[in-house]
Amino acid sequence: MSEPAHPGDRSAGILLAENEGFAAREPSLIDRLRDDDRRRVLQHARRRTLLRDELLFAQGDPHNGIVIVQSGRIRSFYTAPSGREITLAYWFPGNFIGGPNIFGGGIHMWAAAAVQKSEVTSLPGPALRELAASIPDLALGLIDALAFKARCYSAVAQMLGTRSISERLAQLLFFLASTYGIEEPKGIFIATSFTHEELAHLVGATRTWVTISLTRLQKAGILEYRRGMLLIRKPEQLAAACAGIG
């Protein structure tokens, strides 16, 4: 899979949601701090490099603080007892991962792994608690970010529970176009790459279903899919076309 491009705000994440407005942006936790506060926080940080497919933490691991993405892309996902796996979100530089028990305690309800080589910064729970008690901007940033994540995962649950797979695919493509779309003469180019398997995990479908659906949309002239990159040629027809492939 080729390296994705990320135009615009680097704090954008990707997940399945009804409302692109709140789902596309998470406040940057470190960048919002004053220089002296930022230095204090980074004194407790530990930098780490993850290779592609390397686990950041596993489902069931104990919570121990948060991890801030510096570069690359991290996927959070849930694995059911049956072995079925669904992607909850993709996180990019500026996002943090590790809630809800950011100060430690309890276990992770889902896992996170690097989609590509990624640099991350870990902040241990006890140190984060002490810093939040003395740096109001950090405490407010943590509250804002946790509220953001709660809205995101609530939206995921609503979409999975109330929308058909076809409707979820259309919503995902609209979301990608609105967040990462670049208008071109032939349509809207989505400047980030995904495999059929990654798209399938986001909408709760099989890779085969996504492949067949995208092939039908290509034959209908709605979009083009080349090496993980999407060009939506007829966005006004996308929802109707997806409804026809359910």
C-alpha positions as CSV (number, residue, x, y, z in Angstrom):
1,M,0.0,0.0,0.0
2,S,1.4,3.4,-0.9
3,E,2.0,6.1,1.6
4,P,-1.1,8.3,2.0
5,A,-1.2,12.0,1.6
6,H,-2.8,14.1,4.2
7,P,-3.8,17.6,3.0
8,G,-5.1,20.2,5.3
9,D,-5.4,19.7,9.1
10,R,-3.0,17.0,10.2
11,S,-5.2,16.3,13.2
12,A,-7.9,14.7,11.1
13,G,-8.9,11.1,11.8
14,I,-10.9,8.7,9.8
15,L,-13.9,6.8,11.2
16,L,-17.4,5.9,10.2
17,A,-19.9,8.6,11.3
18,E,-23.0,10.4,10.3
19,N,-21.7,13.9,10.9
20,E,-18.4,14.7,9.2
21,G,-18.2,18.0,11.1
22,F,-17.4,16.6,14.6
23,A,-15.8,13.4,13.4
24,A,-13.1,14.9,11.3
25,R,-11.3,16.9,13.9
26,E,-9.7,16.2,17.3
27,P,-8.0,19.0,19.2
28,S,-4.3,18.6,19.3
29,L,-3.3,17.9,22.9
30,I,0.3,19.1,22.9
31,D,0.2,21.9,20.3
32,R,-2.4,23.9,22.3
33,L,0.0,24.2,25.3
34,R,2.3,27.1,26.0
35,D,6.0,26.5,25.3
36,D,6.9,26.1,29.0
37,D,4.0,23.7,29.7
38,R,4.8,21.7,26.5
39,R,8.4,21.3,27.7
40,R,7.2,20.0,31.1
41,V,4.9,17.5,29.5
42,L,7.6,16.2,27.1
43,Q,10.0,15.6,29.9
44,H,7.8,12.7,30.9
45,A,7.3,11.4,27.3
46,R,8.9,8.4,25.7
47,R,9.3,8.2,21.9
48,R,8.7,4.9,20.2
49,T,8.8,3.7,16.6
50,L,6.2,1.1,15.4
51,L,6.7,-0.9,12.3
52,R,3.8,-1.8,10.0
53,D,1.3,-4.1,11.7
54,E,3.0,-3.8,15.1
55,L,0.6,-3.6,18.0
56,L,0.6,-0.5,20.1
57,F,-1.5,-2.3,22.7
58,A,-3.7,-5.4,22.6
59,Q,-7.3,-5.9,23.5
60,G,-7.3,-6.8,27.2
61,D,-4.0,-5.1,28.0
62,P,-4.0,-2.8,31.1
63,H,-4.3,0.9,30.6
64,N,-1.2,2.9,31.2
65,G,-1.6,6.5,30.0
66,I,-1.9,7.7,26.5
67,V,0.0,7.6,23.2
68,I,0.2,10.6,20.9
69,V,0.7,10.0,17.2
70,Q,3.7,11.9,15.8
71,S,3.8,10.4,12.3
72,G,2.3,7.6,10.3
73,R,-1.2,6.1,10.9
74,I,-2.6,4.0,13.7
75,R,-5.7,1.8,13.5
76,S,-7.9,1.1,16.5
77,F,-10.1,-2.1,16.2
78,Y,-12.3,-4.5,18.1
79,T,-12.1,-8.3,17.7
80,A,-15.3,-10.2,18.7
81,P,-15.1,-13.6,20.4
82,S,-16.0,-15.1,17.0
83,G,-12.9,-13.6,15.5
84,R,-14.7,-11.0,13.4
85,E,-12.8,-7.7,13.4
86,I,-14.1,-4.2,12.9
87,T,-12.1,-1.0,12.5
88,L,-13.2,1.7,14.9
89,A,-11.0,4.5,13.6
90,Y,-7.7,5.5,11.9
91,W,-5.7,8.1,13.8
92,F,-3.1,10.5,12.3
93,P,-0.4,12.9,13.7
94,G,-1.9,15.1,16.5
95,N,-4.4,12.4,17.7
96,F,-3.9,10.5,20.9
97,I,-4.9,6.9,21.7
98,G,-5.5,5.3,25.0
99,G,-8.9,6.3,26.5
100,P,-11.0,6.1,28.4
101,N,-8.8,5.3,31.4
102,I,-6.1,7.8,30.5
103,F,-4.5,7.8,34.0
104,G,-4.3,4.1,34.2
105,G,-6.5,1.3,35.6
106,G,-8.8,-1.2,33.9
107,I,-8.1,-2.8,30.5
108,H,-8.2,-1.8,26.9
109,M,-11.6,-2.7,25.3
110,W,-10.0,-2.7,21.8
111,A,-6.6,-2.9,20.2
112,A,-4.4,-0.5,18.2
113,A,-1.7,-1.2,15.7
114,A,0.4,0.7,13.2
115,V,-0.9,0.7,9.6
116,Q,2.5,1.8,8.4
117,K,5.8,2.8,10.1
118,S,4.8,5.3,12.8
119,E,6.4,7.4,15.5
120,V,4.4,7.8,18.7
121,T,5.0,9.5,22.1
122,S,3.8,7.8,25.3
123,L,2.8,9.6,28.4
124,P,2.4,7.3,31.5
125,G,-0.8,7.6,33.5
126,P,0.6,8.7,36.9
127,A,2.7,11.4,35.4
128,L,-0.2,12.5,33.2
129,R,-2.4,12.8,36.2
130,E,0.1,15.0,38.0
131,L,0.6,17.2,35.0
132,A,-3.1,17.6,34.4
133,A,-3.5,18.8,38.0
134,S,-1.0,21.6,37.5
135,I,-1.5,22.5,33.8
136,P,-5.1,23.7,33.2
137,D,-4.7,23.8,29.4
138,L,-3.6,20.2,29.5
139,A,-6.6,19.1,31.7
140,L,-9.0,21.0,29.4
141,G,-7.4,19.4,26.3
142,L,-7.8,15.9,27.8
143,I,-11.5,16.6,28.5
144,D,-12.1,18.0,25.0
145,A,-10.4,15.0,23.4
146,L,-12.3,12.4,25.5
147,A,-15.6,14.1,24.7
148,F,-14.6,14.0,21.0
149,K,-13.8,10.3,21.2
150,A,-17.1,9.6,23.0
151,R,-19.0,11.3,20.2
152,C,-17.0,9.4,17.6
153,Y,-17.5,6.0,19.0
154,S,-21.2,6.7,19.7
155,A,-21.5,7.7,16.0
156,V,-19.8,4.4,15.0
157,A,-22.3,2.4,17.1
158,Q,-25.3,4.3,15.6
159,M,-24.1,3.7,12.1
160,L,-23.5,0.0,12.6
161,G,-26.8,-0.4,14.3
162,T,-29.1,1.6,12.0
163,R,-27.5,1.6,8.5
164,S,-27.2,-1.1,5.9
165,I,-23.7,-2.0,4.7
166,S,-24.4,-0.2,1.4
167,E,-25.4,3.0,3.2
168,R,-22.3,2.8,5.4
169,L,-20.1,2.5,2.3
170,A,-21.7,5.6,0.8
171,Q,-21.3,7.5,4.1
172,L,-17.6,6.5,4.3
173,L,-16.9,7.6,0.8
174,F,-18.6,10.9,1.4
175,F,-16.7,11.3,4.6
176,L,-13.3,10.7,2.9
177,A,-14.3,13.1,0.1
178,S,-15.2,15.9,2.5
179,T,-12.2,15.4,4.7
180,Y,-9.4,14.5,2.2
181,G,-11.0,15.4,-1.1
182,I,-9.2,17.5,-3.7
183,E,-11.5,18.8,-6.5
184,E,-10.2,18.0,-10.0
185,P,-11.8,18.4,-13.4
186,K,-12.8,14.7,-13.4
187,G,-14.2,14.7,-9.9
188,I,-13.1,14.6,-6.3
189,F,-9.8,12.9,-5.7
190,I,-9.4,11.3,-2.2
191,A,-5.8,12.0,-1.2
192,T,-5.4,9.1,1.1
193,S,-5.0,5.4,0.3
194,F,-6.9,2.4,1.6
195,T,-7.0,-1.3,0.6
196,H,-10.3,-3.1,0.0
197,E,-9.7,-4.9,3.3
198,E,-9.3,-1.7,5.2
199,L,-12.5,-0.2,3.7
200,A,-14.3,-3.5,4.6
201,H,-13.2,-3.3,8.2
202,L,-14.5,0.3,8.4
203,V,-18.0,-0.6,7.2
204,G,-18.3,-4.0,8.8
205,A,-18.3,-6.0,5.5
206,T,-16.1,-8.6,3.8
207,R,-13.2,-7.6,1.5
208,T,-15.0,-9.5,-1.3
209,W,-18.2,-7.5,-0.8
210,V,-16.2,-4.2,-1.0
211,T,-14.3,-5.4,-4.1
212,I,-17.6,-6.3,-5.9
213,S,-19.3,-3.0,-4.8
214,L,-16.4,-0.8,-6.0
215,T,-16.2,-2.7,-9.2
216,R,-19.9,-2.0,-9.8
217,L,-19.5,1.7,-9.0
218,Q,-16.6,1.8,-11.4
219,K,-18.6,0.2,-14.2
220,A,-21.4,2.7,-13.5
221,G,-18.9,5.6,-13.9
222,I,-19.4,6.7,-10.3
223,L,-15.8,6.4,-9.2
224,E,-12.4,5.1,-10.1
225,Y,-10.3,2.9,-7.8
226,R,-6.6,2.6,-8.6
227,R,-4.0,1.1,-6.3
228,G,-5.8,2.2,-3.2
229,M,-6.6,5.7,-4.4
230,L,-10.2,6.9,-5.1
231,L,-11.6,9.4,-7.6
232,I,-15.3,10.1,-7.1
233,R,-16.5,11.1,-10.6
234,K,-20.2,11.6,-9.8
235,P,-20.7,12.4,-6.1
236,E,-24.3,13.4,-6.6
237,Q,-25.1,9.8,-7.8
238,L,-23.0,8.0,-5.2
239,A,-25.7,7.4,-2.5
240,A,-28.3,6.2,-5.0
241,A,-25.7,3.9,-6.6
242,C,-24.7,2.4,-3.3
243,A,-28.3,1.8,-2.4
244,G,-28.6,-0.3,-5.6
245,I,-25.7,-2.6,-4.6
246,G,-27.1,-3.6,-1.2
